[in-house]
């Protein structure tokens, strides 16, 4: 049975399933802009035919009711005459990918702030709920009206502790190749056995996402042409050669602490990657970097020397001023 107060009647959902109203497409399904009566604009994620969506819907709904860093879920509409069975969610104006595409590489202060918020959300998903997202990337991080990131796509989310940890579970290996870990792409151990997918697989994807934020380019982009490498080339580099995307395109002003964090997140062996939570985890390291009030808020490297007028706060270094 549906969860109470989450079933949306057909007549409450108004819209068209056209190219003009489509706002996204992924492995899970298409997403369209629509209207919900007495609510306003909403996003509608269409469930593919024959897909078992009940656990996925209930997982996302419960998360959205209890976590700030997760996309708000309105409810489920089944067998709608236009959209079929669909998830009805809050409509966000843009994604992290949209922000990067529009503005290019993010300023360090903004990148660290966004990354710290994502890391805190991932820490709760991992440590308190044992949920693997498996497809963390800029397109699946939405930006709310206050500029905060929320994780939107749980189309391949899985709960650790199930058969997902056995070898060959396809749903755990789903995702977008340029952000996927060696184990998600089928890397093998010395005995030729598939390396299992764990919560640390999300850490690799987070590292790739942070790299994209700082450089303005998708990980595994050809430095000469500026075009992303083919999926076949990425698979060879990551799953066969066990290599991480190079950090050579990072801005010169990137703090050493941030470079070290990226290096740690992109370790080929999952066991060598840090956790999101804990006193020395990714979230804590990013919050410490963001809270350092002695460094310039723009480059986050040099000492603050110049004061803003009229507020009187010392915020930026001489170069950034």
Secondary structure by P-SEA (a helix, b strand, c coil): ccccccccccccbbbbbcccccccccccbbbbbbbcccccbbbbbbbccccccaaaaaaaaaaaacccccccccccccccccccbbbbbbbbcccaaaaaaacccccaaaaaaaaaaaaaaaaaaccccccccccccccccccccccbbbbccccccccccccccccccccccccccccccccccccccccccccccccaaaaaaaaaaaaaaaccccccccccccccccaaaaaaaccccccccccccccccccaaaaaaaaaaacccccccccccccccaaaaaaaaaacccccccccccccccccccccccccccccc
